[in-house]
Amino acid sequence: YNPEPVRDVKGFNNIKMFPEIDVQPPSENNSKLTINLKNRGGGIGKVVVLINGKEITGDAREPSFDPNAESLTIDNIEIKNHLYIKPGKENVITVKAFNSEGNLSSRGVDLIYEAPGISEEQSAELWAIVIGISDYEGDKIDLKYASKDAEDFSNALRIGSERLFGEERTHIKLLTTTQSDNTELPTKENIVKAFEMLNSAKPEDILIVYLSGHGVSTGSDDNEDYYYLTREARTGDLKDPVIRKMTSVSINELTELIKKIPALKQVLILDVCGSGRLVDKLTEKKDIPSSQIRAFERMKDRIGLNILTGCAADAVSYEATRFAQGLLTYSILMGIKGAALREGEYIDVQKLFQYSADQVPKLAEDIGGIQQPRIFGGESFDIGRILSEDKVNIPLSSAKPLILQTRFQDANKFIDHLGLEKKVNDLFREVSTKGKDASVVFVDAGEFPDAYLLVGQYKIEDNTVNVNVKLFKQGNEEGSFTVEGDISDINGLVKTILINTEKVVEGK
């Protein structure tokens, strides 16, 4: 049932074995790890080393090493003083080795290393980078909810974290396009700086990264990466490598940024949508591309992340929700507010993720462009605590009526020479961004299940514009009204149309 073409995978006829691995821990006089590898006929490929589940090197070999050599000894990997090591505690060192072709690896040899030093029972701290981008360069790929989603998530996370860890141990960096300070805007430069400022975290700390906005999957076998568009992006077309580097953060880049942060408990949440538009195929079921799945699997394996991803296949379905909010974030807020709390109080990552993955399809109902969220990783730990008095400070929108692109024309000229249609659409679009205070949600499409369609005709007599409006849902007339206004105040007339529309859809 998957329309993706089957990948061209070479036959596994002649299996070339990965090398034999022997690992020796650091000694009293040597702070470095020793790895001995023996060629078993398949060559000696890249050698990956992880500390406590987090990659410290993707290939420990020297660049000039001959992969067909009979053996290899690596003795230059610093362990004792590495920032991922927990002093005075047991640490897990993992070594994986590939064959020379890179298509087969060992399961990984684990070494339990009790690091010297005194185990200091320091209180854990929470570090978070929360990013939401609604206003991109130009207006072709702008979104309504992404910035607000980030702000709402940041608010809920801060409430829970400060209750569990304390205000002084909660550090949340919020970057959205609604910020007035240029240093708080989600540009490529500011995003990289935000990660670099978290190097003071400790191994026992928690890192949370939340991204809302546009995500682009290349879907090609030669470049199976996933990209988060930054504020500078004008389009989702990333074929040009220069544009790709300047206007996006790839999963590989994100992995390297996170690797530099010592915190070992890590969470990544992506409430993103594709940059394409599927107005004509809005009800078509969508799934996460296999190339994107492989990208996140590699990321999880390299740095041990807990990942929740996959909300909307395109911008239209992302914004065609009754809650004036991205559905993944809405489900997360529902969970934090009380629906997915462990013991009725604690925000457990895995419990929250599973609730969100189950809830999004229910919230989506007929929105075929919403993807089934996916969870990568399975570590369970608490990131916050919510008491009864906290819940009132986590607002949630109620379901809103959906409004389609409107249609207006002069009854005599059969064209919309006043530009009424655009002005009404723009006002509905603006109202939709108000979240829980929005009266309606504007769906930027010509058709959509259970949505209202406004059709209007107007006549001009002297300086007065008379407008007759009818509202339809699923082809049935649901209401009508007549308004008038001065031709010199079209904006006032548009506001009157909005007010009367609200009355009809609310049944007043």
C-alpha positions in Angstrom: 0.0 0.0 0.0 3.0 2.3 0.1 3.4 4.2 -3.2 7.2 4.7 -2.6 9.3 2.9 -5.1 11.2 -0.1 -3.8 14.8 0.7 -3.0 17.5 -0.9 -5.1 19.3 -3.0 -2.6 22.2 -5.1 -3.6 22.0 -8.9 -3.0 23.6 -10.1 0.2 25.2 -13.1 -1.5 28.8 -12.8 -0.3 28.7 -11.8 3.4 31.9 -10.0 4.4 32.2 -10.2 8.2 33.0 -7.3 10.5 36.2 -7.5 12.4 36.7 -9.2 15.8 36.8 -6.7 18.7 38.7 -6.6 21.9 38.3 -3.6 24.2 40.6 -2.7 27.1 39.6 -0.1 29.7 41.7 2.8 30.8 44.3 2.0 33.4 45.5 3.8 36.4 48.3 5.4 34.4 46.5 5.7 31.1 43.3 7.7 30.6 42.6 6.3 27.1 40.7 3.3 25.8 42.4 0.6 23.8 40.6 -1.2 21.0 42.1 -4.2 19.2 40.5 -5.2 15.9 41.2 -8.4 13.8 40.2 -8.7 10.2 38.0 -11.7 9.6 37.9 -11.4 5.8 35.6 -8.5 5.5 38.1 -5.8 6.2 38.1 -3.2 9.0 35.6 -0.5 8.4 34.6 2.5 10.5 34.9 2.1 14.3 32.1 3.8 16.3 32.6 4.5 20.1 29.8 5.5 22.4 29.8 6.5 26.1 26.6 5.9 28.0 24.7 5.5 24.7 26.0 8.7 23.1 28.4 8.7 20.2 31.8 10.3 20.8 33.3 9.3 17.4 31.8 8.1 14.2 35.0 6.5 13.1 38.1 6.1 15.4 40.4 5.0 12.5 43.1 7.2 11.1 42.1 8.7 7.7 45.0 7.0 6.0 44.3 3.5 7.4 44.2 0.6 5.0 40.8 -1.2 5.5 42.3 -4.5 4.2 45.0 -4.6 6.9 45.1 -7.8 9.1 44.7 -5.9 12.3 44.3 -2.5 13.9 45.0 -1.1 17.4 43.4 2.2 18.4 44.7 3.6 21.7 44.0 7.4 21.4 40.4 7.7 22.6 40.2 9.8 25.8 37.8 8.2 28.3 38.6 9.2 31.9 38.2 12.9 31.3 35.4 12.8 28.7 32.5 15.1 29.3 30.0 12.2 29.0 31.7 10.3 31.9 30.0 10.2 35.3 32.7 10.3 38.0 32.5 7.7 40.7 29.8 5.8 38.8 29.5 2.9 36.4 29.7 4.0 32.7 28.9 1.9 29.6 31.5 2.1 26.9 30.2 0.6 23.6 32.4 -0.1 20.5 30.9 -1.1 17.1 33.0 -2.1 14.1 31.9 -2.3 10.5 33.3 -4.3 7.6 35.2 -2.4 4.9 32.1 -2.0 2.7 30.1 -0.5 5.6 27.1 -2.7 5.2 27.5 -5.0 8.2 28.5 -4.1 11.8 28.9 -5.9 15.1 26.2 -5.6 17.6 28.5 -3.6 19.8 30.9 -4.7 22.6 30.0 -3.2 25.9 32.5 -2.4 28.6 31.5 -1.4 32.1 33.9 1.3 33.3 33.8 2.5 36.8 35.2 6.0 36.5 37.5 7.3 39.2 36.5 10.3 41.3 33.8 11.0 43.8 30.2 10.6 42.8 28.6 13.9 43.6 24.8 13.7 44.0 24.0 16.8 42.1 20.4 17.8 41.4 19.6 17.3 37.7 18.8 20.4 35.6 16.6 20.7 32.6 17.9 22.5 29.5 15.6 23.1 26.5 15.8 24.8 23.1 12.3 25.5 21.8 12.0 26.8 18.3 8.9 27.8 16.3 8.9 29.5 12.8 5.7 30.9 11.3 7.1 33.9 9.4 9.6 32.8 6.8 11.4 35.0 4.3 8.7 36.1 1.9 5.3 34.7 2.4 5.1 31.6 0.2 5.6 29.1 3.0 4.4 31.1 6.0 2.5 29.2 8.7 -0.1 30.3 11.3 0.5 28.2 14.3 4.2 27.1 14.5 5.4 30.1 16.6 2.5 29.9 18.9 2.8 26.2 19.3 6.4 26.7 20.4 5.4 29.4 22.9 2.7 27.2 24.4 5.0 24.2 24.7 7.7 26.4 26.3 5.1 27.7 28.8 3.9 24.2 29.8 7.4 22.8 30.0 8.6 25.7 32.2 5.7 25.2 34.6 6.4 21.4 34.9 10.2 21.7 35.1 10.2 24.5 37.7 7.8 22.4 39.8 10.1 19.3 39.6 13.6 20.7 39.3 13.2 24.2 40.6 13.3 27.6 38.9 17.1 27.9 39.2 17.6 24.5 37.5 15.3 25.2 34.6 16.9 26.7 31.5 14.7 27.2 28.4 15.8 29.1 25.3 12.8 30.2 23.1 13.4 31.2 19.5 10.3 32.2 17.5 9.4 34.6 14.7 7.2 36.7 17.0 10.2 37.9 19.0 11.2 41.6 18.7 14.8 41.0 19.6 16.9 39.9 16.6 19.0 37.6 18.8 15.8 35.6 19.7 14.8 35.0 16.1 15.2 31.4 14.7 17.8 32.1 12.2 20.5 29.5 11.3 23.1 31.5 13.2 20.9 32.0 16.4 19.9 28.3 16.4 23.6 27.1 16.3 24.5 29.7 19.0 21.7 28.4 21.2 23.1 24.9 21.2 26.6 26.1 21.8 25.5 27.9 25.0 24.5 24.6 26.6 28.0 23.2 27.1 27.7 23.8 30.8 25.2 21.0 31.2 26.2 17.9 33.2 25.8 14.2 32.2 22.9 13.7 34.7 21.0 16.6 33.2 18.1 16.5 30.7 18.1 18.1 27.2 14.8 18.8 25.3 14.8 20.1 21.8 11.4 21.1 20.3 11.0 22.2 16.6 7.9 23.5 14.9 7.7 24.7 11.4 8.6 23.2 8.0 10.5 20.0 7.6 11.9 18.7 4.3 12.9 15.1 3.5 15.1 14.7 0.5 14.0 11.1 0.0 17.0 10.2 -2.2 19.3 7.3 -1.5 22.4 9.4 -2.0 21.3 12.0 0.6 19.0 10.4 3.1 18.8 13.4 5.4 16.0 15.5 6.9 16.1 19.3 7.1 14.4 21.8 9.4 13.9 25.1 7.5 15.2 28.2 9.4 13.8 31.7 9.4 15.8 32.6 6.2 14.0 30.0 4.0 11.9 31.1 1.1 11.0 27.7 -0.2 11.3 24.0 0.6 13.4 23.4 -2.5 16.8 22.5 -1.1 18.5 21.1 -4.3 21.1 23.9 -4.2 23.7 22.9 -1.6 24.4 26.6 -0.8 20.8 27.4 -0.1 20.4 24.2 1.9 23.3 25.1 4.1 22.1 28.7 4.7 18.4 28.1 5.2 18.1 24.8 7.1 19.5 22.6 9.8 19.9 19.0 8.8 19.4 16.0 11.1 23.2 15.3 10.7 24.0 18.9 11.8 21.5 18.6 14.7 23.1 15.4 15.8 26.6 17.0 15.9 25.2 20.0 17.9 23.6 17.7 20.4 26.7 15.5 20.7 28.5 18.5 22.2 26.0 18.8 25.0 27.0 16.6 28.0 23.4 15.9 29.1 22.7 12.1 28.6 18.9 12.2 28.8 17.7 13.7 25.6 14.4 14.4 23.9 13.6 15.7 20.4 10.1 16.7 19.4 9.3 17.7 15.8 5.9 19.2 15.2 6.5 19.9 11.6 4.8 19.9 8.2 6.0 19.4 4.6 6.6 22.6 2.7 4.5 21.4 -0.3 0.8 22.1 -0.7 -1.7 19.3 -1.4 -4.9 21.3 -1.8 -6.2 18.9 -4.4 -5.2 15.8 -2.5 -6.0 16.9 1.0 -7.8 13.8 2.0 -5.1 11.4 0.7 -3.5 9.4 3.5 0.1 10.3 4.2 3.0 8.4 5.9 6.5 9.5 6.9 8.9 8.8 4.0 11.1 5.8 4.5 14.2 8.0 4.0 13.1 10.2 6.9 12.6 7.2 9.1 16.1 6.0 8.4 17.5 9.4 9.2 15.8 9.4 12.6 16.8 5.8 13.3 20.5 6.8 12.7 20.1 9.8 14.9 18.6 7.8 17.7 21.4 5.2 17.4 24.1 7.8 17.5 23.1 9.9 20.5 20.4 7.8 22.3 17.6 10.3 21.7 13.9 9.9 22.5 12.3 11.2 19.4 8.6 12.0 18.7 8.0 13.2 15.1 5.5 13.3 12.3 2.5 15.5 12.3 1.4 16.9 9.0 2.2 16.0 5.4 1.7 19.6 4.2 1.0 23.1 5.3 -2.7 22.9 4.6 -3.4 19.8 6.8 -1.1 21.2 9.5 -3.3 24.3 9.7 -6.7 22.7 9.0 -7.3 21.7 12.6 -10.2 22.7 14.7 -8.0 23.8 17.6 -6.0 26.5 15.8 -2.8 24.6 16.7 -0.6 21.9 15.4 -2.2 18.6 16.5 1.0 17.0 17.8 1.6 20.0 20.1 -2.1 20.1 21.1 -1.9 16.4 22.1 1.3 17.0 24.1 -0.4 19.9 26.0 -3.4 17.7 26.7 -1.0 15.1 28.1 0.8 17.6 30.2 -2.4 19.2 31.5 -3.4 15.9 32.9 -4.3 13.2 30.3 -0.9 11.5 30.4 0.6 12.2 33.7 2.3 9.4 35.6 0.7 9.0 39.1 -1.4 12.0 38.2 1.5 14.4 38.6 4.7 13.5 36.7 5.5 14.2 33.0 7.1 10.9 31.9 8.6 11.1 28.4 7.5 7.7 27.2 4.0 8.0 28.6 3.6 11.4 27.1 4.9 10.3 23.7 2.7 7.2 23.5 -0.4 9.3 24.5 0.4 11.8 21.7 1.0 9.1 19.1 -2.4 7.6 20.0 -4.3 10.8 20.2 -3.2 12.7 17.0 -5.1 10.3 14.6 -8.2 10.7 16.8 -8.0 14.5 16.7 -7.3 14.5 13.0 -10.5 12.7 12.1 -11.0 13.4 8.4 -7.7 15.2 7.9 -6.0 12.7 5.7 -2.8 14.7 5.4 -2.0 14.2 9.1 0.7 11.6 9.5 0.7 8.9 12.2 3.3 10.1 14.7 6.3 7.9 15.2 8.4 7.3 18.3 12.1 6.5 18.2 13.9 5.4 21.4 12.3 4.1 24.5 14.0 5.5 27.7 11.5 6.6 30.4 12.3 9.5 32.7 10.4 12.5 34.1 10.8 16.0 32.7 8.3 17.8 34.9 5.6 17.7 37.6 2.1 19.2 37.3 -0.1 19.9 40.3 -3.8 20.8 40.2 -3.1 24.5 40.6 -0.7 24.4 37.6 -3.2 23.1 35.1 -5.1 26.3 34.8 -1.9 27.9 33.4 -1.8 25.5 30.5 -4.6 26.8 28.2 -6.1 24.5 25.6 -8.3 25.6 22.7 -11.8 24.2 22.2 -12.8 22.9 18.8 -13.4 25.7 16.2 -15.6 25.9 13.1 -13.6 25.5 9.8 -13.9 28.2 7.1 -12.8 27.5 3.5 -11.4 30.0 1.0 -14.3 32.4 0.3 -15.8 33.4 -3.1 -17.1 36.9 -3.8 -18.1 38.7 -7.1 -20.0 41.7 -8.3 -23.5 40.5 -9.3 -23.4 42.5 -12.5 -19.8 42.3 -13.6 -19.2 38.6 -12.5 -15.7 39.6 -11.2 -14.5 40.7 -7.8 -13.1 44.1 -8.7 -13.3 45.3 -5.1 -10.9 42.5 -4.0 -13.4 41.5 -1.4 -12.5 37.8 -1.5 -8.8 38.4 -0.7 -9.6 40.8 2.1 -12.1 38.4 3.7 -9.7 35.5 3.4 -6.9 37.6 4.9 -9.0 38.5 7.9 -10.1 34.9 8.5 -6.5 33.9 8.2 -5.5 36.5 10.8 -8.2 35.4 13.2 -7.0 31.8 13.0 -3.7 32.7 14.6 -5.3 33.7 17.9 -5.2 30.1 19.2 -7.8 29.5 22.0 -9.2 33.0 21.4 -9.9 32.3 17.7 -13.5 32.2 16.7 -12.9 30.2 13.5 -10.1 28.3 11.8 -9.4 29.3 8.2 -8.5 26.4 5.9 -6.5 27.6 3.0 -8.1 25.2 0.5 -11.1 25.0 -1.8 -12.7 22.0 -0.2 -12.4 20.2 3.1 -14.6 17.8 5.1 -17.1 19.5 7.4 -15.9 23.0 6.6 -18.1 26.1 5.8 -17.9 27.7 2.4 -18.8 31.4 2.1 -20.2 32.6 -1.2 -21.2 36.2 -1.7 -22.4 38.6 -4.4 -22.4 42.4 -4.1 -24.0 45.4 -5.8 -22.8 48.9 -5.7 -25.4 51.7 -5.5 -23.9 55.2 -5.3 -21.3 54.8 -2.6 -22.9 51.9 -0.8 -21.9 48.3 -1.2 -24.7 45.7 -0.5 -23.4 42.1 0.0 -25.5 39.0 0.1 -23.7 36.0 1.7 -24.6 32.4 1.9 -22.8 29.7 4.0 -22.7 26.1 2.8 -21.4 22.9 4.4 -21.1 19.7 2.4 -23.3 21.3 -0.3 -26.1 22.2 2.1 -27.0 25.8 2.9 -26.4 26.5 6.6 -27.3 30.2 6.8 -27.3 33.5 5.1 -27.1 37.2 5.8 -27.0 40.6 4.1 -24.6 43.5 5.1 -23.8 46.8 3.6 -21.1 49.4 4.0 -19.5 52.5 2.5 -17.3 51.9 -0.6 -14.6 54.0 1.0 -14.4 51.6 4.0 -14.0 48.1 2.5 -12.1 47.0 5.6 -15.0 47.9 7.8 -17.3 45.9 5.5 -15.0 42.9 5.7 -15.1 43.0 9.6 -18.9 43.1 9.4 -18.9 40.0 7.2 -16.7 38.2 9.8 -19.0 39.2 12.7 -22.1 37.9 10.9 -20.2 34.7 9.9 -19.3 34.0 13.5 -23.0 34.4 14.4 -24.1 31.9 11.8 -21.5 29.2 12.7 -22.2 29.7 16.4 -25.9 29.2 15.8 -26.8 32.7 17.1 
